[in-house]
Amino acid sequence: MKKSISKRVKPSVNKVEAGVQRLVAIDWSGRVDAAGQRRHIWAGVWTRGVAGAKDTVRLEAGRTREEVAEWLVEMAAETPAMVVSVDCCFSYPAWFLQEHGCATVFEFWEKAAGGYAEQWLARECEEVARDERFWGKPHKRPAQFCGEGYRCMFRFADYDNKIAQGLEGGDALRAAKMKGITPKSPFQIGGSGSVGTGSLRAMPFLLRLHGAGFRVWPFEGAALGSAAGNREQGVGSRKGGSVVRPLLVEMYTRLMTGAVAKSNEEARRKYLNERKKNDAVYAGISRGVYAKALGSEDAFDALVSTMEMVRYAGEFAGLKATKDAALRLEGLTWRPGVRG
């Protein structure tokens, strides 16, 4: 019998070591079948060692989206100073949320969970006219997203990460990571590399985690118990202690891995061997974890994303809620150096 995740993660006063105790990077999947979810959803998990024990890294698969939610809530109850990244878009362009009367992203997630997500994903829909703005094989990109309308099908974060850096004045390092990658919009729900399906099917999952007590950046600030401004009197605090809550952030794995042919096992092997030899962050990872990352593109993405989170773990406690009106609806993709 499955446990319910209707329970909330109780706020915890951090009595032990300040800072993040666990990092989880989830390589997501929008597959509809349970077998496909168990095969393609991979999670990398880094856990800080306690009482002199070494930090640990593991790779896991075999869970459906619902089971992943249950698992994360259980881990957060055990270790609330936890950051979870999910490889999907947390929202859509601000104009689309406003069109649906949503004042917050959480209202939009409620609409998605209430049936809109599957309605938008339907290739054909007899009861309700298909929203032609959701496109992809067999449907071509609609005219309103072509020409001058091209920019409208992207959130700021999508355009900034995938397109803007390749233009004059862009960040050469980020542009190099996008080399050879065709920019994808969350409105694309079919075809190679489409992100819309996974994102829409993630929203009920994200909503459940938020309801269980997870903070969601950049809509909310971090409360990991180690940065100034994380004190919340009256919400589980005790004697002015810092309240600790788990944090969710949006991840784009290409920004973590860089330009590597991830679908090629030899390219994955070369990448990981180089990291193991020259990168201290990767030191101590077991042979078994490396073997899993070599055997699956999804596992590889999960491992590399986890280790990049480890590299910049000190940044998470300082993440603040954005004050930008559009980003409060659209969200941001976490990457090193971004604060909100």
C-alpha positions as CSV (number, residue, x, y, z in Angstrom):
1,M,0.0,0.0,0.0
2,K,1.5,3.4,-1.1
3,K,2.0,6.0,1.5
4,S,0.3,9.3,1.0
5,I,2.3,12.5,0.3
6,S,-0.5,14.7,1.6
7,K,1.5,15.2,4.7
8,R,3.7,18.3,4.9
9,V,7.4,18.3,5.5
10,K,7.7,19.8,9.0
11,P,9.9,22.9,9.3
12,S,13.1,22.0,11.1
13,V,15.4,24.1,13.1
14,N,18.9,23.3,11.9
15,K,20.9,22.3,15.0
16,V,23.7,20.6,13.2
17,E,26.0,21.9,10.5
18,A,24.8,24.9,8.6
19,G,24.3,24.4,4.8
20,V,22.9,21.9,2.4
21,Q,23.0,18.3,3.6
22,R,21.7,16.6,0.5
23,L,21.5,17.4,-3.2
24,V,19.3,15.6,-5.7
25,A,19.3,16.0,-9.5
26,I,16.5,14.4,-11.4
27,D,16.7,13.7,-15.1
28,W,13.0,13.9,-15.9
29,S,10.7,12.1,-18.3
30,G,7.2,12.9,-19.6
31,R,6.5,9.3,-20.7
32,V,3.0,8.3,-20.1
33,D,3.7,4.6,-19.4
34,A,5.0,3.4,-16.0
35,A,7.6,1.2,-17.5
36,G,9.0,4.1,-19.5
37,Q,9.1,6.3,-16.4
38,R,10.9,3.7,-14.4
39,R,13.5,3.3,-17.2
40,H,14.1,7.0,-18.0
41,I,13.7,8.9,-14.7
42,W,17.1,8.9,-13.1
43,A,18.2,10.7,-9.9
44,G,21.6,11.5,-8.7
45,V,21.9,11.8,-4.9
46,W,24.7,13.4,-3.0
47,T,24.6,13.2,0.8
48,R,26.9,14.9,3.2
49,G,28.7,12.6,5.5
50,V,28.1,13.0,9.3
51,A,30.3,12.4,12.3
52,G,33.4,12.1,10.1
53,A,31.9,9.8,7.5
54,K,32.6,10.5,3.8
55,D,30.1,12.2,1.5
56,T,28.2,9.7,-0.7
57,V,27.0,9.8,-4.3
58,R,24.5,7.3,-5.8
59,L,22.4,7.0,-8.9
60,E,18.9,5.6,-8.8
61,A,16.1,4.7,-11.3
62,G,13.1,2.4,-11.2
63,R,10.4,4.9,-9.9
64,T,7.4,6.4,-11.6
65,R,6.7,10.1,-11.2
66,E,4.3,9.5,-8.3
67,E,6.9,7.2,-6.6
68,V,9.6,9.8,-7.1
69,A,7.4,12.4,-5.3
70,E,6.8,9.9,-2.4
71,W,10.5,9.2,-2.2
72,L,11.5,12.9,-2.1
73,V,9.1,13.8,0.6
74,E,10.4,10.9,2.7
75,M,14.0,12.1,2.2
76,A,13.0,15.7,3.0
77,A,11.5,14.6,6.3
78,E,14.8,12.9,7.2
79,T,17.0,15.7,5.8
80,P,15.2,19.0,5.3
81,A,18.3,20.9,4.2
82,M,17.9,19.4,0.8
83,V,17.9,20.9,-2.7
84,V,16.2,19.1,-5.6
85,S,16.7,20.0,-9.3
86,V,14.3,18.8,-12.0
87,D,15.2,18.8,-15.7
88,C,12.1,20.5,-17.1
89,C,10.5,23.9,-17.5
90,F,8.6,24.9,-14.4
91,S,6.4,27.3,-16.2
92,Y,5.4,29.0,-19.5
93,P,5.7,32.5,-20.9
94,A,4.0,35.1,-18.7
95,W,1.5,36.0,-21.4
96,F,0.2,32.5,-21.5
97,L,-0.4,32.4,-17.7
98,Q,-2.1,35.7,-17.8
99,E,-4.3,34.5,-20.7
100,H,-5.5,31.7,-18.3
101,G,-6.1,34.1,-15.4
102,C,-3.2,32.8,-13.3
103,A,-1.7,35.3,-10.9
104,T,0.9,32.9,-9.7
105,V,2.7,29.8,-11.1
106,F,1.0,27.7,-8.4
107,E,-2.4,28.6,-9.9
108,F,-1.1,27.5,-13.3
109,W,0.1,24.2,-11.8
110,E,-3.4,23.7,-10.4
111,K,-4.8,24.2,-13.9
112,A,-2.3,21.8,-15.4
113,A,-3.0,19.2,-12.7
114,G,-6.8,19.7,-13.1
115,G,-6.8,18.4,-16.7
116,Y,-5.4,21.1,-18.9
117,A,-2.0,19.5,-19.2
118,E,-3.3,16.4,-20.9
119,Q,-5.8,18.5,-23.0
120,W,-2.9,20.5,-24.3
121,L,-0.9,17.4,-25.0
122,A,-3.6,15.7,-27.0
123,R,-2.7,15.4,-30.6
124,E,-6.3,15.3,-31.5
125,C,-9.2,16.2,-29.2
126,E,-12.8,15.6,-30.2
127,E,-14.5,17.2,-27.1
128,V,-12.4,20.4,-27.0
129,A,-10.7,22.1,-29.9
130,R,-6.9,21.4,-29.9
131,D,-4.8,24.4,-28.9
132,E,-2.7,24.7,-32.0
133,R,0.0,26.6,-30.1
134,F,1.1,23.2,-28.7
135,W,3.0,21.8,-31.7
136,G,5.3,19.0,-32.8
137,K,5.1,15.9,-34.9
138,P,2.7,15.5,-36.6
139,H,1.8,19.2,-36.2
140,K,4.0,22.0,-37.6
141,R,4.9,25.1,-35.6
142,P,2.0,27.5,-35.9
143,A,2.3,30.7,-37.9
144,Q,2.1,32.9,-34.8
145,F,5.4,31.4,-33.5
146,C,7.2,32.1,-36.8
147,G,8.9,35.2,-38.0
148,E,8.4,38.1,-35.5
149,G,6.4,35.8,-33.3
150,Y,9.3,33.4,-32.8
151,R,10.4,35.0,-29.5
152,C,6.9,34.7,-28.0
153,M,7.1,30.9,-27.7
154,F,10.0,31.2,-25.2
155,R,10.2,32.2,-21.6
156,F,13.0,34.7,-20.8
157,A,15.0,31.8,-19.3
158,D,14.7,29.7,-22.5
159,Y,15.6,32.5,-24.8
160,D,18.5,33.7,-22.6
161,N,20.0,30.2,-22.2
162,K,19.4,28.7,-25.6
163,I,19.5,31.7,-28.1
164,A,20.7,35.0,-26.7
165,Q,24.2,33.9,-25.7
166,G,24.9,33.0,-29.3
167,L,24.2,36.5,-30.5
168,E,26.5,39.5,-30.5
169,G,27.5,40.4,-26.9
170,G,26.4,37.0,-25.5
171,D,28.3,34.8,-23.1
172,A,30.8,32.7,-25.1
173,L,31.0,29.9,-22.5
174,R,27.2,29.4,-22.4
175,A,27.0,29.7,-26.2
176,A,29.6,26.9,-26.5
177,K,27.5,24.6,-24.3
178,M,24.5,25.2,-26.7
179,K,26.6,24.4,-29.8
180,G,24.7,22.2,-32.1
181,I,21.6,22.2,-30.0
182,T,18.3,23.4,-31.6
183,P,16.5,25.7,-29.2
184,K,13.3,24.2,-27.8
185,S,10.1,25.9,-26.6
186,P,7.8,24.5,-23.9
187,F,5.1,24.7,-26.5
188,Q,6.8,22.0,-28.5
189,I,5.3,18.6,-27.4
190,G,6.5,16.4,-30.2
191,G,9.8,15.7,-32.1
192,S,13.3,15.1,-31.0
193,G,14.3,16.9,-27.8
194,S,10.9,18.4,-27.2
195,V,10.5,19.7,-23.6
196,G,6.8,20.5,-23.4
197,T,5.5,17.0,-22.7
198,G,7.8,16.4,-19.7
199,S,7.2,20.0,-18.4
200,L,3.4,19.7,-18.5
201,R,3.5,16.3,-16.8
202,A,5.9,17.7,-14.2
203,M,3.5,20.4,-13.0
204,P,1.2,18.1,-11.0
205,F,4.4,16.6,-9.4
206,L,5.8,20.0,-8.6
207,L,2.4,21.1,-7.1
208,R,2.3,18.1,-4.8
209,L,5.9,18.7,-3.6
210,H,5.1,22.4,-2.9
211,G,2.0,21.3,-1.0
212,A,4.2,19.0,1.1
213,G,6.3,22.0,2.2
214,F,9.0,22.4,-0.5
215,R,10.1,25.9,-1.4
216,V,10.2,26.6,-5.1
217,W,12.8,29.0,-6.5
218,P,12.6,31.7,-7.9
219,F,8.9,32.1,-6.9
220,E,10.1,31.7,-3.3
221,G,13.4,32.2,-1.5
222,A,15.5,29.4,-0.1
223,A,15.1,28.5,3.6
224,L,18.1,26.2,4.0
225,G,19.1,27.5,7.4
226,S,22.5,29.0,6.6
227,A,22.0,32.3,4.9
228,A,21.0,35.7,6.3
229,G,17.4,36.3,5.8
230,N,16.3,32.7,6.2
231,R,14.8,33.3,9.7
232,E,11.1,33.0,9.9
233,Q,9.7,33.6,13.4
234,G,6.5,31.7,14.1
235,V,6.9,29.0,11.5
236,G,8.5,26.2,13.4
237,S,11.3,28.3,14.6
238,R,12.6,28.0,18.2
239,K,14.6,30.7,20.0
240,G,15.3,32.5,16.8
241,G,16.6,29.4,15.0
242,S,16.7,29.2,11.2
243,V,13.8,27.3,9.7
244,V,15.0,24.7,7.2
245,R,12.8,23.6,4.3
246,P,13.7,21.6,1.2
247,L,14.1,23.6,-2.0
248,L,13.1,22.9,-5.6
249,V,15.0,24.4,-8.6
250,E,14.6,24.1,-12.4
251,M,17.6,22.5,-14.1
252,Y,18.7,22.4,-17.7
253,T,21.2,19.5,-18.0
254,R,23.0,20.9,-21.1
255,L,24.1,23.9,-19.0
256,M,25.7,21.4,-16.6
257,T,27.3,18.9,-19.1
258,G,28.4,21.3,-21.8
259,A,28.7,20.2,-25.5
260,V,29.1,16.4,-25.2
261,A,27.5,13.8,-27.4
262,K,25.6,12.3,-24.5
263,S,23.8,9.6,-26.5
264,N,27.2,8.1,-27.4
265,E,28.7,5.7,-24.8
266,E,32.3,6.4,-25.8
267,A,31.7,10.1,-25.5
268,R,30.3,9.6,-22.1
269,R,33.2,7.4,-21.1
270,K,35.8,10.0,-22.3
271,Y,33.9,12.8,-20.5
272,L,33.7,10.9,-17.2
273,N,37.3,9.6,-17.4
274,E,38.5,13.2,-17.8
275,R,36.5,14.4,-14.9
276,K,37.6,11.5,-12.7
277,K,41.3,12.2,-13.5
278,N,41.3,16.0,-13.2
279,D,38.3,17.2,-11.3
280,A,38.3,16.9,-7.5
281,V,34.5,17.1,-7.3
282,Y,34.3,13.7,-8.9
283,A,36.9,12.1,-6.6
284,G,35.5,9.2,-4.6
285,I,32.6,8.3,-6.8
286,S,32.3,4.5,-6.9
287,R,32.8,2.3,-9.9
288,G,29.2,1.2,-9.7
289,V,28.0,4.8,-10.1
290,Y,30.3,5.4,-13.0
291,A,29.1,2.2,-14.7
292,K,25.5,3.3,-14.4
293,A,26.3,6.7,-15.9
294,L,28.2,5.0,-18.8
295,G,25.2,2.7,-19.5
296,S,22.5,5.4,-19.9
297,E,22.3,8.9,-21.2
298,D,19.7,9.7,-18.5
299,A,21.9,8.4,-15.8
300,F,24.8,10.4,-17.2
301,D,22.8,13.6,-17.1
302,A,21.7,12.9,-13.5
303,L,25.2,12.3,-12.3
304,V,26.8,15.3,-14.0
305,S,24.0,17.6,-12.8
306,T,24.4,16.3,-9.3
307,M,28.2,16.9,-9.3
308,E,27.7,20.5,-10.7
309,M,25.2,21.1,-7.9
310,V,27.9,19.9,-5.4
311,R,30.5,22.2,-6.9
312,Y,28.2,25.2,-6.3
313,A,26.4,23.9,-3.2
314,G,27.2,27.1,-1.3
315,E,25.1,29.2,-3.6
316,F,21.7,27.6,-2.9
317,A,21.1,29.0,0.6
318,G,21.4,32.5,-0.9
319,L,18.7,32.1,-3.5
320,K,16.0,34.8,-3.1
321,A,12.5,35.2,-4.5
322,T,12.6,37.3,-7.6
323,K,11.0,40.7,-7.6
324,D,10.6,40.7,-11.4
325,A,6.9,40.5,-12.3
326,A,7.4,38.4,-15.4
327,L,9.8,36.0,-13.7
328,R,7.4,35.5,-10.9
329,L,5.2,33.8,-13.4
330,E,7.8,32.3,-15.8
331,G,10.5,31.2,-13.4
332,L,14.2,30.8,-14.0
333,T,16.6,28.0,-14.8
334,W,19.2,27.6,-12.0
335,R,22.8,27.9,-13.1
336,P,25.9,28.9,-11.2
337,G,25.9,32.6,-10.3
338,V,22.1,33.2,-10.7
339,R,20.4,34.6,-7.7
340,G,16.9,35.6,-8.9
